[in-house]
Amino acid sequence: MKIRKSFFDYFDKKINKMKIAIWTKSPPKVAAIEEAIKTCPYFKWENIEIFPLKVNSDISDMPISMEENMTGAKNRAINSKKEINADFYIWMEWWMTKIDWKAYLFWVVYILDNNSKWHFGFSNLMEVPAYFENKIYNENLELWPVLSEATKEENASKKWWAFGHWSDDMLTRKDQFMFAFQSAIPPFFNKYYKI
């Protein structure tokens, strides 16, 4: 059985750094990806260089289907490759989708490596309250203004985000991102994906 790839199979030996491009310049998201990488057994944090980017998804601003979101994730990774040559390109975002009669919110991570191999990872799904589902799916509104209106807090998404508001802070944005990242990264390294 082939031994899993390690950090040393990816990093640039000339500069002794692995380059990771991430689609975000948001400080909370950058902090979340840094923590996810620091706790990941496949990486050595002291040899990682992070490059935050902002690139287009080429989809709507409020995607509400799995297919549209997956397309947006891939588009951002491809567009990131046009901006910088890196070992990994990481995209992270929340998604909303309908399953049967209910809508669910969850985080997703899409990782593309420099060999064009890619994998998705997902957090847990949380049911969207009916009020928000109606505003988003029937009135075509975005989540963030609706969240601020319902909580009567300006920029409510920046304080707790939807997971926090809807779970009394049991589920945090950072935790959901970590779960999604930890689901997306093993296929690049784990031996069972090589069988």
Summary of the structure (lengths in Angstrom):
residues: 195
radius of gyration: 17.6
end to end distance: 7.2
largest distance: 56.9
contacts: 594
relative contact order: 0.16
helix: 43%
strand: 23%
